[in-house]
């Protein structure tokens, strides 16, 4: 894994061993991130950057939703499904936009 991705990944929680699906999902996302980062060139940056933003949103949302497993007795599968469904609007909500509002043009809203 790229050194920068490794450093970035240390900011996220290590999930309990009993939550292997969550651990594996996080690991998969970090591996994808490493692949994208390693493919960045001057020519490819703008086509790769939206995927990097998407992975970042997924990882941050995963960390936020992790507590719902115990607190609301949801499954790991449900948490991952929520992440996959909601990451597309995560940055918009974090910036104070309503989901149906038109957001300003910004890189943080342009992700895949």
C-alpha positions as CSV (number, residue, x, y, z in Angstrom):
1,X,0.0,0.0,0.0
2,X,1.2,3.5,-0.9
3,X,2.8,5.3,2.1
4,X,0.3,8.2,1.8
5,X,-2.6,5.8,1.8
6,X,-1.1,3.9,4.7
7,X,-0.8,7.2,6.7
8,X,-4.4,8.1,5.7
9,X,-5.7,4.7,6.8
10,X,-4.3,5.1,10.3
11,X,-6.9,7.8,11.0
12,X,-9.7,5.3,10.8
13,X,-10.8,2.9,13.5
14,X,-9.8,-0.7,13.7
15,X,-13.1,-2.5,13.9
16,X,-13.7,-5.4,16.4
17,X,-12.7,-8.8,15.1
18,X,-16.3,-10.0,15.5
19,X,-17.2,-7.6,12.7
20,X,-15.2,-9.2,9.9
21,X,-17.6,-8.0,7.1
22,X,-16.9,-4.4,8.2
23,X,-13.2,-5.0,8.5
24,X,-13.1,-6.6,5.0
25,X,-15.1,-3.8,3.5
26,X,-12.8,-1.2,5.0
27,X,-9.8,-3.1,3.7
28,X,-11.2,-3.4,0.2
29,X,-11.9,0.3,0.1
30,X,-8.4,1.1,1.3
31,X,-6.9,-1.3,-1.3
32,X,-9.0,0.4,-4.1
33,X,-7.8,3.7,-2.8
34,X,-4.2,2.5,-3.1
35,X,-4.7,1.3,-6.6
36,X,-6.2,4.6,-7.7
37,X,-3.4,6.6,-6.0
38,X,-0.8,4.5,-7.8
39,X,-2.5,5.2,-11.1
40,X,-2.4,9.0,-10.8
41,X,-0.5,10.8,-13.4
42,X,-0.7,14.4,-14.7
43,X,-3.0,13.1,-17.4
44,X,-5.2,10.8,-15.3
45,X,-5.7,13.0,-12.2
46,X,-9.1,14.4,-13.1
47,X,-10.5,11.0,-14.1
48,X,-9.3,9.3,-11.0
49,X,-9.9,12.0,-8.4
50,X,-13.7,11.5,-8.3
51,X,-13.2,7.8,-7.3
52,X,-10.8,8.8,-4.5
53,X,-13.4,11.2,-3.2
54,X,-16.0,8.5,-3.3
55,X,-13.9,6.1,-1.3
56,X,-13.1,8.8,1.2
57,X,-16.9,9.4,1.7
58,X,-17.5,5.6,2.1
59,X,-14.8,5.3,4.7
60,X,-15.9,8.3,6.7
61,X,-19.6,7.2,6.5
62,X,-18.6,3.6,7.5
63,X,-16.9,4.9,10.6
64,X,-20.0,7.1,11.5
65,X,-22.4,4.2,11.0
66,X,-20.4,1.6,12.8
67,X,-21.9,2.5,16.1
68,X,-25.3,1.6,14.9
69,X,-24.4,-2.1,14.9
70,X,-24.6,-2.3,18.6
71,X,-26.8,0.7,19.4
72,X,-29.6,-0.2,17.0
73,X,-28.9,-3.9,16.5
74,X,-28.4,-3.7,12.8
75,X,-26.3,-6.1,10.8
76,X,-22.9,-5.5,9.2
77,X,-24.5,-6.1,5.9
78,X,-27.1,-3.4,6.5
79,X,-24.4,-0.9,7.5
80,X,-22.4,-1.7,4.3
81,X,-25.6,-1.3,2.2
82,X,-26.3,2.1,3.8
83,X,-22.7,3.2,3.0
84,X,-23.0,2.1,-0.6
85,X,-26.3,3.9,-1.0
86,X,-25.6,7.0,1.0
87,X,-22.0,7.9,0.2
88,X,-23.2,9.8,-2.9
89,X,-24.9,12.4,-0.8
90,X,-22.6,12.4,2.2
91,X,-20.5,15.5,1.2
92,X,-23.6,17.4,0.2
93,X,-25.1,16.8,3.7
94,X,-21.8,17.6,5.4
95,X,-21.8,21.0,3.6
96,X,-25.3,21.8,4.9
97,X,-27.2,21.2,1.7
98,X,-30.6,19.5,1.7
99,X,-30.6,16.4,-0.5
100,X,-33.0,18.0,-3.0
101,X,-31.1,21.3,-3.2
102,X,-28.8,22.2,-6.0
103,X,-25.3,22.4,-4.7
104,X,-22.6,24.8,-5.9
105,X,-20.1,23.5,-8.4
106,X,-17.2,21.9,-6.4
107,X,-14.9,19.0,-6.7
108,X,-16.2,17.5,-3.5
109,X,-19.6,16.9,-5.1
110,X,-18.1,15.3,-8.2
111,X,-17.3,11.8,-7.2
112,X,-17.9,8.2,-8.2
